[in-house]
Amino acid sequence: VGGLGRFGHPVLFRLFREPNEPYWWWGQRCVTSEEYQAAYAYTYEYIQSRVDNVLWSFSPCNVSTDPTAAFGDWYPGNDVVDVLAIDRYNPNNLELQTELEADCA
């Protein structure tokens, strides 16, 4: 963590991405949304107590599929999120465009 502080420039940290999907040990496959939020807050406090140049990003996946889960249930809170991002994957570019437009609506 000390290296981040010595870097001296803003760092965008995308901690525990896509929690609303079953891909990762920190997401819905293994933990509840409350456990995820607690782990996010713990990590946030640990790092923020040591450096002051980290911007925190929350990035759920496929948000238009279930916006309540993406932005409600799994959202760690305004006090620990600086940047909101979304992830979406689809090898078909036309479908991806439609899905991204729905995610951003």
TIMI-2910 file (N, C-alpha, C, CB; in pm, 1 decimal, decimal comma, always signed):
<rs>
+----------+----------+----------+----------+----------+----------+----------+----------+----------+----------+----------+----------+------+
!      n_x !      n_y !      n_z !     ca_x !     ca_y !     ca_z !      c_x !      c_y !      c_z !     cb_x !     cb_y !     cb_z ! resn !
+----------+----------+----------+----------+----------+----------+----------+----------+----------+----------+----------+----------+------+
!    +82,5 !   -119,1 !     +0,0 !     +0,0 !     +0,0 !     +0,0 !    +86,9 !   +125,5 !     +0,0 !    -93,9 !     -0,2 !   +120,7 !  Val !
!   +200,5 !   +120,7 !    +68,9 !   +286,7 !   +237,5 !    +76,2 !   +333,6 !   +285,1 !    -59,2 !   +404,6 !   +208,0 !   +161,4 !  Gly !
!   +350,4 !   +193,4 !   -153,6 !   +391,6 !   +231,6 !   -287,6 !   +290,2 !   +321,0 !   -357,0 !   +415,4 !   +109,0 !   -370,3 !  Gly !
!   +163,0 !   +300,5 !   -327,1 !    +59,3 !   +386,5 !   -384,4 !    +76,4 !   +530,2 !   -337,8 !    -80,2 !   +335,1 !   -346,6 !  Leu !
!   +104,9 !   +547,0 !   -210,5 !   +123,3 !   +681,0 !   -155,7 !   +247,0 !   +748,1 !   -213,3 !   +133,4 !   +675,2 !     -4,0 !  Gly !
!   +353,9 !   +671,6 !   -227,8 !   +477,4 !   +728,4 !   -284,4 !   +462,8 !   +760,9 !   -432,4 !   +593,8 !   +631,7 !   -264,8 !  Arg !
!   +370,0 !   +695,3 !   -500,7 !   +346,8 !   +720,4 !   -642,8 !   +312,3 !   +866,8 !   -666,3 !   +234,5 !   +630,2 !   -696,1 !  Phe !
!   +233,7 !   +925,4 !   -576,4 !   +207,4 !  +1068,4 !   -579,1 !   +104,7 !  +1116,1 !   -679,5 !   +330,8 !  +1137,6 !   -604,6 !  Gly !
!    +36,4 !  +1026,4 !   -745,0 !    -67,0 !  +1063,0 !   -841,9 !   -194,5 !   +986,0 !   -808,4 !    -20,3 !  +1033,1 !   -988,7 !  His !
!   -309,2 !  +1032,3 !   -854,3 !   -433,3 !   +958,8 !   -828,6 !   -428,1 !   +818,1 !   -889,2 !   -553,6 !  +1036,3 !   -885,2 !  Pro !
!   -484,0 !   +724,9 !   -816,6 !   -492,1 !   +585,8 !   -860,5 !   -638,5 !   +544,1 !   -854,7 !   -402,2 !   +491,8 !   -771,8 !  Val !
!   -689,6 !   +492,4 !   -964,8 !   -826,6 !   +442,6 !   -969,8 !   -823,3 !   +293,3 !   -936,4 !   -892,1 !   +468,5 !  -1111,0 !  Leu !
!   -890,5 !   +255,3 !   -829,0 !   -888,0 !   +118,1 !   -780,8 !  -1025,8 !    +56,8 !   -798,1 !   -843,0 !   +111,9 !   -633,0 !  Phe !
!  -1034,7 !    -45,7 !   -881,1 !  -1161,3 !   -115,6 !   -905,8 !  -1163,5 !   -241,8 !   -820,7 !  -1179,1 !   -150,1 !  -1058,1 !  Arg !
!  -1201,0 !   -225,4 !   -696,2 !  -1200,1 !   -333,7 !   -598,4 !  -1319,6 !   -426,4 !   -617,5 !  -1199,7 !   -277,2 !   -456,6 !  Leu !
!  -1295,7 !   -554,4 !   -614,7 !  -1401,4 !   -655,9 !   -615,8 !  -1505,7 !   -630,7 !   -725,2 !  -1469,8 !   -660,5 !   -480,2 !  Phe !
!  -1460,4 !   -630,1 !   -848,1 !  -1549,0 !   -601,3 !   -962,0 !  -1658,8 !   -706,9 !   -976,7 !  -1467,4 !   -593,2 !  -1091,6 !  Arg !
!  -1767,1 !   -665,9 !  -1038,6 !  -1879,1 !   -751,3 !  -1078,5 !  -1933,1 !   -840,4 !   -965,4 !  -1836,5 !   -838,0 !  -1193,6 !  Glu !
!  -1963,5 !   -782,5 !   -850,0 !  -2010,1 !   -866,7 !   -738,3 !  -2147,6 !   -927,6 !   -761,3 !  -2013,1 !   -786,0 !   -611,6 !  Pro !
!  -2226,3 !   -867,1 !   -850,2 !  -2361,9 !   -914,8 !   -874,6 !  -2367,1 !  -1034,4 !   -969,0 !  -2445,3 !   -803,3 !   -930,6 !  Asn !
!  -2251,8 !  -1085,8 !  -1007,4 !  -2243,7 !  -1203,7 !  -1093,5 !  -2175,8 !  -1317,2 !  -1016,8 !  -2166,1 !  -1171,6 !  -1225,1 !  Glu !
!  -2195,0 !  -1442,3 !  -1060,3 !  -2142,0 !  -1557,3 !   -985,5 !  -2000,4 !  -1598,8 !  -1025,5 !  -2233,3 !  -1674,3 !  -1003,6 !  Pro !
!  -1920,7 !  -1505,9 !  -1077,2 !  -1788,5 !  -1541,9 !  -1128,8 !  -1679,7 !  -1549,9 !  -1021,9 !  -1747,4 !  -1442,9 !  -1232,7 !  Tyr !
!  -1689,1 !  -1472,6 !   -916,8 !  -1576,6 !  -1449,5 !   -827,1 !  -1606,7 !  -1492,4 !   -684,6 !  -1538,0 !  -1304,0 !   -829,1 !  Trp !
!  -1504,0 !  -1517,2 !   -607,2 !  -1522,2 !  -1556,2 !   -467,8 !  -1582,0 !  -1443,8 !   -384,2 !  -1389,8 !  -1599,5 !   -408,3 !  Trp !
!  -1571,8 !  -1319,2 !   -428,9 !  -1625,5 !  -1206,2 !   -352,9 !  -1766,3 !  -1169,0 !   -398,7 !  -1533,3 !  -1085,4 !   -366,1 !  Trp !
!  -1822,1 !  -1241,7 !   -493,1 !  -1954,2 !  -1209,6 !   -545,9 !  -2060,2 !  -1307,6 !   -501,7 !  -1950,0 !  -1205,0 !   -695,1 !  Gly !
!  -2172,3 !  -1303,8 !   -571,9 !  -2290,7 !  -1376,4 !   -527,6 !  -2273,6 !  -1527,9 !   -522,2 !  -2404,0 !  -1343,8 !   -617,0 !  Gln !
!  -2170,4 !  -1581,7 !   -584,9 !  -2146,6 !  -1726,4 !   -578,3 !  -2107,7 !  -1769,1 !   -436,7 !  -2036,3 !  -1767,3 !   -678,0 !  Arg !
!  -2037,0 !  -1682,4 !   -365,1 !  -1979,3 !  -1723,2 !   -236,5 !  -2020,7 !  -1639,0 !   -116,5 !  -1832,4 !  -1720,6 !   -246,8 !  Cys !
!  -2069,1 !  -1518,2 !   -136,7 !  -2101,2 !  -1431,0 !    -23,7 !  -2235,1 !  -1361,8 !    -45,3 !  -1990,5 !  -1326,7 !     -2,9 !  Val !
!  -2289,7 !  -1310,9 !    +62,9 !  -2409,9 !  -1228,8 !    +53,0 !  -2368,2 !  -1085,7 !    +18,6 !  -2492,4 !  -1232,9 !   +186,0 !  Thr !
!  -2463,9 !  -1005,5 !    -20,7 !  -2432,6 !   -865,9 !    -51,2 !  -2383,9 !   -792,7 !    +74,3 !  -2556,3 !   -794,7 !   -110,0 !  Ser !
!  -2435,8 !   -829,4 !   +190,3 !  -2390,8 !   -766,3 !   +314,7 !  -2245,0 !   -801,8 !   +344,5 !  -2480,8 !   -809,1 !   +432,2 !  Glu !
!  -2206,9 !   -926,7 !   +320,7 !  -2067,7 !   -967,9 !   +342,0 !  -1975,1 !   -897,1 !   +243,1 !  -2053,6 !  -1121,2 !   +327,9 !  Glu !
!  -2021,7 !   -883,1 !   +118,9 !  -1944,6 !   -810,2 !    +18,3 !  -1922,5 !   -665,3 !    +62,7 !  -2016,6 !   -814,3 !   -118,6 !  Tyr !
!  -2027,9 !   -599,8 !   +104,7 !  -2016,6 !   -460,7 !   +147,9 !  -1922,9 !   -446,8 !   +267,2 !  -2154,0 !   -404,8 !   +183,0 !  Gln !
!  -1927,3 !   -541,4 !   +358,9 !  -1838,5 !   -537,9 !   +475,1 !  -1692,9 !   -555,3 !   +432,5 !  -1877,7 !   -647,1 !   +576,0 !  Ala !
!  -1666,1 !   -647,1 !   +339,1 !  -1529,1 !   -668,0 !   +289,9 !  -1479,6 !   -545,0 !   +214,1 !  -1522,6 !   -792,6 !   +198,7 !  Ala !
!  -1567,4 !   -484,3 !   +135,3 !  -1531,8 !   -363,2 !    +61,6 !  -1497,8 !   -251,3 !   +159,7 !  -1647,2 !   -320,0 !    -32,6 !  Tyr !
!  -1582,7 !   -232,0 !   +260,1 !  -1560,6 !   -125,8 !   +358,9 !  -1432,6 !   -149,9 !   +438,0 !  -1680,0 !   -116,0 !   +454,5 !  Ala !
!  -1407,0 !   -274,0 !   +475,1 !  -1284,9 !   -306,8 !   +549,6 !  -1161,0 !   -273,2 !   +466,3 !  -1283,9 !   -456,8 !   +589,4 !  Tyr !
!  -1161,7 !   -313,9 !   +339,5 !  -1047,9 !   -286,7 !   +251,3 !  -1031,6 !   -138,0 !   +227,8 !  -1064,9 !   -358,8 !   +117,8 !  Thr !
!  -1142,9 !    -68,8 !   +208,5 !  -1141,0 !    +76,1 !   +191,4 !  -1075,2 !   +143,5 !   +312,0 !  -1284,1 !   +129,8 !   +171,3 !  Tyr !
!  -1121,1 !   +109,6 !   +431,2 !  -1066,6 !   +170,7 !   +553,2 !   -918,3 !   +138,9 !   +570,1 !  -1144,4 !   +122,5 !   +676,2 !  Glu !
!   -880,3 !    +16,6 !   +541,5 !   -740,3 !    -24,4 !   +554,5 !   -650,1 !    +59,4 !   +463,0 !   -725,1 !   -174,4 !   +521,5 !  Tyr !
!   -689,6 !    +70,6 !   +337,6 !   -606,1 !   +143,5 !   +240,9 !   -613,0 !   +293,6 !   +265,0 !   -649,7 !   +111,5 !    +96,9 !  Ile !
!   -732,1 !   +347,4 !   +287,6 !   -746,6 !   +491,9 !   +307,0 !   -675,5 !   +541,3 !   +432,6 !   -893,6 !   +528,6 !   +314,1 !  Gln !
!   -656,6 !   +454,1 !   +530,7 !   -585,6 !   +495,7 !   +651,2 !   -434,8 !   +506,3 !   +626,9 !   -613,5 !   +397,5 !   +764,9 !  Ser !
!   -390,3 !   +460,6 !   +509,5 !   -247,8 !   +460,7 !   +479,0 !   -208,6 !   +550,7 !   +361,8 !   -204,0 !   +321,8 !   +450,3 !  Arg !
!   -302,6 !   +578,9 !   +273,5 !   -274,3 !   +664,6 !   +156,5 !   -393,3 !   +756,2 !   +131,2 !   -243,7 !   +578,4 !    +29,2 !  Val !
!   -371,2 !   +862,0 !    +54,2 !   -480,7 !   +955,4 !    +26,6 !   -499,0 !   +983,8 !   -122,4 !   -456,6 !  +1085,3 !    +99,7 !  Asp !
!   -443,3 !   +899,6 !   -208,5 !   -452,3 !   +926,4 !   -352,2 !   -530,5 !   +819,3 !   -428,4 !   -313,5 !   +938,1 !   -410,4 !  Asn !
!   -611,9 !   +739,8 !   -358,4 !   -688,1 !   +633,7 !   -423,8 !   -831,3 !   +679,5 !   -447,8 !   -686,2 !   +504,8 !   -339,0 !  Val !
!   -877,6 !   +661,9 !   -570,8 !  -1017,8 !   +681,3 !   -606,0 !  -1079,8 !   +543,5 !   -619,1 !  -1034,1 !   +764,8 !   -738,6 !  Leu !
!  -1196,0 !   +525,8 !   -561,4 !  -1258,8 !   +394,5 !   -551,4 !  -1369,7 !   +378,0 !   -653,8 !  -1313,9 !   +372,9 !   -411,6 !  Trp !
!  -1361,7 !   +269,7 !   -732,6 !  -1459,0 !   +242,6 !   -836,8 !  -1544,4 !   +121,5 !   -800,7 !  -1388,8 !   +220,3 !   -970,7 !  Ser !
!  -1673,2 !   +134,0 !   -821,1 !  -1765,9 !    +21,8 !   -808,6 !  -1812,6 !    -12,9 !   -948,5 !  -1887,4 !    +55,8 !   -714,2 !  Phe !
!  -1799,0 !   -140,2 !   -987,7 !  -1834,1 !   -177,2 !  -1124,7 !  -1910,6 !   -309,3 !  -1131,1 !  -1708,6 !   -186,6 !  -1209,5 !  Ser !
!  -2043,3 !   -301,9 !  -1122,0 !  -2124,3 !   -421,2 !  -1141,1 !  -2128,8 !   -459,8 !  -1288,7 !  -2266,3 !   -398,9 !  -1087,2 !  Pro !
!  -2180,4 !   -578,2 !  -1316,2 !  -2186,5 !   -629,5 !  -1452,5 !  -2332,0 !   -650,8 !  -1493,1 !  -2106,5 !   -761,2 !  -1465,3 !  Cys !
!  -2359,4 !   -632,4 !  -1621,3 !  -2492,8 !   -659,0 !  -1676,3 !  -2602,4 !   -587,9 !  -1597,1 !  -2519,9 !   -809,2 !  -1678,2 !  Asn !
!  -2585,6 !   -460,5 !  -1577,4 !  -2672,8 !   -388,2 !  -1484,4 !  -2818,5 !   -379,8 !  -1528,6 !  -2620,5 !   -250,4 !  -1464,7 !  Val !
!  -2845,0 !   -378,7 !  -1658,9 !  -2984,7 !   -369,4 !  -1701,9 !  -3059,6 !   -499,9 !  -1679,4 !  -2992,0 !   -330,5 !  -1848,8 !  Ser !
!  -2987,8 !   -609,5 !  -1657,2 !  -3052,0 !   -737,7 !  -1629,3 !  -3123,1 !   -734,4 !  -1494,9 !  -2949,0 !   -851,1 !  -1631,9 !  Thr !
!  -3058,0 !   -675,6 !  -1394,4 !  -3117,7 !   -661,9 !  -1261,0 !  -3060,3 !   -536,9 !  -1193,6 !  -3090,9 !   -789,7 !  -1173,6 !  Asp !
!  -3112,8 !   -419,3 !  -1228,0 !  -3057,5 !   -295,7 !  -1173,4 !  -3067,5 !   -285,4 !  -1021,6 !  -3126,8 !   -178,9 !  -1235,1 !  Pro !
!  -3170,0 !   -346,1 !   -962,7 !  -3183,3 !   -340,6 !   -817,0 !  -3067,4 !   -412,8 !   -750,1 !  -3316,8 !   -402,0 !   -772,3 !  Thr !
!  -3031,7 !   -528,2 !   -800,0 !  -2917,7 !   -601,4 !   -743,9 !  -2788,2 !   -525,8 !   -770,0 !  -2909,3 !   -743,5 !   -803,3 !  Ala !
!  -2769,5 !   -478,6 !   -892,0 !  -2643,9 !   -412,9 !   -928,9 !  -2620,3 !   -285,1 !   -850,7 !  -2642,9 !   -382,3 !  -1076,7 !  Ala !
!  -2721,4 !   -200,6 !   -842,8 !  -2703,0 !    -68,3 !   -782,3 !  -2762,4 !    -55,7 !   -642,6 !  -2763,7 !    +36,1 !   -870,7 !  Phe !
!  -2838,0 !   -151,5 !   -600,3 !  -2897,9 !   -146,2 !   -468,0 !  -2834,7 !   -245,7 !   -373,5 !  -3045,9 !   -171,0 !   -476,6 !  Gly !
!  -2860,2 !   -372,4 !   -399,5 !  -2816,9 !   -478,1 !   -308,0 !  -2665,3 !   -483,4 !   -290,0 !  -2866,1 !   -611,6 !   -357,7 !  Asp !
!  -2590,3 !   -471,6 !   -397,5 !  -2444,5 !   -489,6 !   -392,3 !  -2367,7 !   -359,1 !   -379,0 !  -2397,8 !   -561,3 !   -515,5 !  Trp !
!  -2433,1 !   -245,6 !   -393,4 !  -2363,5 !   -116,6 !   -388,3 !  -2305,8 !    -93,0 !   -248,3 !  -2459,6 !     -0,9 !   -427,3 !  Tyr !
!  -2173,5 !    -67,7 !   -237,6 !  -2111,8 !    -53,7 !   -106,0 !  -2140,4 !    +77,6 !    -34,2 !  -1966,4 !    -69,1 !   -119,5 !  Pro !
!  -2187,3 !   +180,4 !   -105,0 !  -2224,3 !   +305,6 !    -39,3 !  -2149,2 !   +425,9 !    -91,9 !  -2201,4 !   +294,3 !   +107,1 !  Gly !
!  -2216,1 !   +540,3 !    -87,9 !  -2156,2 !   +664,0 !   -137,8 !  -2029,6 !   +703,5 !    -62,8 !  -2256,2 !   +775,9 !   -129,1 !  Asn !
!  -2019,8 !   +662,6 !    +62,1 !  -1904,1 !   +701,4 !   +142,7 !  -1776,5 !   +626,8 !   +104,0 !  -1933,6 !   +677,8 !   +288,6 !  Asp !
!  -1788,1 !   +517,6 !    +25,9 !  -1669,9 !   +440,6 !    -12,7 !  -1655,7 !   +422,8 !   -164,0 !  -1674,4 !   +305,4 !    +53,0 !  Val !
!  -1737,9 !   +493,4 !   -241,9 !  -1731,0 !   +485,0 !   -388,3 !  -1714,5 !   +625,1 !   -444,7 !  -1858,3 !   +416,2 !   -447,4 !  Val !
!  -1611,3 !   +641,8 !   -529,0 !  -1588,6 !   +770,0 !   -597,0 !  -1633,6 !   +767,0 !   -742,3 !  -1441,7 !   +807,5 !   -590,2 !  Asp !
!  -1623,4 !   +650,7 !   -805,3 !  -1650,5 !   +636,3 !   -948,6 !  -1740,9 !   +515,7 !   -969,6 !  -1518,2 !   +621,1 !  -1030,1 !  Val !
!  -1842,4 !   +532,8 !  -1052,0 !  -1930,4 !   +422,4 !  -1089,1 !  -1897,5 !   +381,2 !  -1231,5 !  -2080,8 !   +462,1 !  -1075,4 !  Leu !
!  -1876,0 !   +252,5 !  -1252,3 !  -1847,5 !   +198,0 !  -1385,4 !  -1936,8 !    +76,3 !  -1405,5 !  -1695,0 !   +160,2 !  -1401,5 !  Ala !
!  -1948,0 !    +31,8 !  -1528,2 !  -2023,0 !    -91,4 !  -1555,1 !  -1939,7 !   -180,7 !  -1645,6 !  -2161,5 !    -60,5 !  -1620,1 !  Ile !
!  -1963,4 !   -309,9 !  -1632,9 !  -1899,6 !   -408,2 !  -1719,3 !  -2007,1 !   -480,4 !  -1798,6 !  -1814,3 !   -508,6 !  -1637,2 !  Asp !
!  -1974,3 !   -512,7 !  -1921,1 !  -2066,5 !   -588,2 !  -2006,9 !  -1981,2 !   -661,8 !  -2109,1 !  -2173,2 !   -493,7 !  -2077,3 !  Arg !
!  -2010,9 !   -789,2 !  -2130,6 !  -1935,1 !   -870,1 !  -2224,9 !  -2030,4 !   -937,9 !  -2322,0 !  -1849,0 !   -974,6 !  -2151,1 !  Tyr !
!  -1996,5 !   -934,8 !  -2449,2 !  -2071,4 !  -1007,3 !  -2550,9 !  -1987,7 !  -1004,6 !  -2678,2 !  -2214,5 !   -944,8 !  -2574,1 !  Asn !
!  -1954,9 !  -1119,6 !  -2735,2 !  -1873,6 !  -1120,8 !  -2856,6 !  -1948,0 !  -1068,6 !  -2980,0 !  -1825,0 !  -1260,7 !  -2883,2 !  Pro !
!  -2079,7 !  -1062,2 !  -2973,0 !  -2158,6 !  -1010,1 !  -3084,1 !  -2171,7 !   -858,5 !  -3066,5 !  -2299,9 !  -1079,2 !  -3091,0 !  Asn !
!  -2107,0 !   -782,7 !  -3154,4 !  -2102,1 !   -637,5 !  -3138,6 !  -2239,2 !   -570,8 !  -3142,7 !  -2015,6 !   -578,5 !  -3245,2 !  Asn !
!  -2330,1 !   -619,9 !  -3226,5 !  -2462,8 !   -558,6 !  -3232,1 !  -2540,3 !   -583,1 !  -3102,5 !  -2541,8 !   -613,3 !  -3352,0 !  Leu !
!  -2532,8 !   -705,3 !  -3051,1 !  -2598,0 !   -734,3 !  -2923,5 !  -2533,6 !   -654,8 !  -2810,9 !  -2591,7 !   -884,6 !  -2892,5 !  Glu !
!  -2401,2 !   -645,7 !  -2812,4 !  -2330,2 !   -569,3 !  -2709,9 !  -2374,8 !   -423,8 !  -2710,0 !  -2178,7 !   -578,0 !  -2731,7 !  Leu !
!  -2389,1 !   -365,1 !  -2827,7 !  -2433,1 !   -226,2 !  -2836,9 !  -2571,0 !   -209,9 !  -2773,5 !  -2435,7 !   -179,8 !  -2983,8 !  Gln !
!  -2662,1 !   -298,5 !  -2805,5 !  -2797,9 !   -292,1 !  -2750,1 !  -2795,9 !   -307,3 !  -2598,2 !  -2886,6 !   -401,2 !  -2812,6 !  Thr !
!  -2714,9 !   -402,3 !  -2549,2 !  -2706,4 !   -426,0 !  -2405,9 !  -2644,8 !   -305,8 !  -2333,3 !  -2624,4 !   -552,1 !  -2378,3 !  Glu !
!  -2539,7 !   -247,7 !  -2390,6 !  -2477,7 !   -129,6 !  -2329,3 !  -2572,9 !    -10,9 !  -2326,6 !  -2350,6 !    -91,8 !  -2404,2 !  Leu !
!  -2650,0 !     +5,8 !  -2433,0 !  -2748,0 !   +113,4 !  -2434,0 !  -2852,3 !    +92,1 !  -2324,5 !  -2815,9 !   +122,9 !  -2571,5 !  Glu !
!  -2893,7 !    -32,8 !  -2303,3 !  -2989,0 !    -62,5 !  -2195,7 !  -2924,6 !    -38,8 !  -2058,8 !  -3039,3 !   -208,6 !  -2206,6 !  Ala !
!  -2797,5 !    -75,8 !  -2044,7 !  -2727,1 !    -53,7 !  -1917,9 !  -2718,6 !    +94,7 !  -1884,4 !  -2586,4 !   -113,9 !  -1923,9 !  Asp !
!  -2705,0 !   +178,1 !  -1983,4 !  -2684,8 !   +321,8 !  -1961,3 !  -2815,7 !   +400,8 !  -1961,2 !  -2592,4 !   +377,5 !  -2067,6 !  Cys !
!  -2926,8 !   +335,1 !  -1987,4 !  -3056,7 !   +403,9 !  -1994,6 !  -3103,2 !   +448,6 !  -1855,8 !  -3162,9 !   +311,8 !  -2058,5 !  Ala !
+----------+----------+----------+----------+----------+----------+----------+----------+----------+----------+----------+----------+------+
</rs>
